[in-house]
Amino acid sequence: MAETLVKICGLQDVEVLKSMKRLPVDYLGFVFAESRRRVSPGQAAELIAGLAEWENGNPPLAAGVFVNPTLAELETLLSTVPLQVIQLHGRESAELCRAVKAAFPQVQVWKALSVAKSNAESDADGPHALQQYAGAVDALLLDTYDPAGSGGSGRTFDWGKIPSYQQAASEYGLPLFVAGGLHPDNVRELLDGYAPYGVDVSSGVESGGVKDLIKMTAFVERVKQS
């Protein structure tokens, strides 16, 4: 079985990033949308420059998180911030995803889909929605539906919905990441039950709103254990 990939999202502090340089993390996320974790292009460029110091010589890829951006906004940001992934976390259409992919062939394009917290609620994006993203994106990410925002709620969704999304994603050759309320104490349950391609964590590895090295280390170790 392939190793599960790990993305830690919402990095803001250079010293925190330096403390992480021994962790086998695959992606680091930098938020450019409205959020308490938002960073400026200058902050992001400084943080990404620090990835060169990653101890194993295999630094994580830099992902930028956006909500409903325009192509012009992305072009301006990419001119100064060397992102390797554009993660679209709003209500972006498949047509926009294709346009982003065509305009910036040097980066991966990911699309986040919103999944209801319980089986009694309907999904904002059901498994049927995946077909439209075939060929338009490089990966999909499931996150908890939040009517007040675009993710980052710190709440899990109904994991029983994951297999139908996995089946659809497999049909269209799309890697599927899972986010939403993950933390060191529940990620093994997710992996043992559903074996997603990758996992994405933010608030679940924070203490007092700041990334916590102990929690990040525990999370990564529990994901990467054989």
Secondary structure, DSSP 4 states (H G I P E B T S, - for coil): -PPPEEEEE----HHHHHHTTTS--SEEEEE-SSSTTB--HHHHHHHHHGGGG-TTS-PPEEEEEESS--HHHHHHHHTTS--SEEEE-SS--HHHHHHHHHH-TTSEEEEEEEE-SSTTSPPSS-GGGGGGGTTT-SEEEEEE--TTSSS-------GGGHHHHHHHHHHTT--EEE-SS--TTTHHHHHHHH--SEEEESGGGEETTEE-HHHHHHHHHHHH--
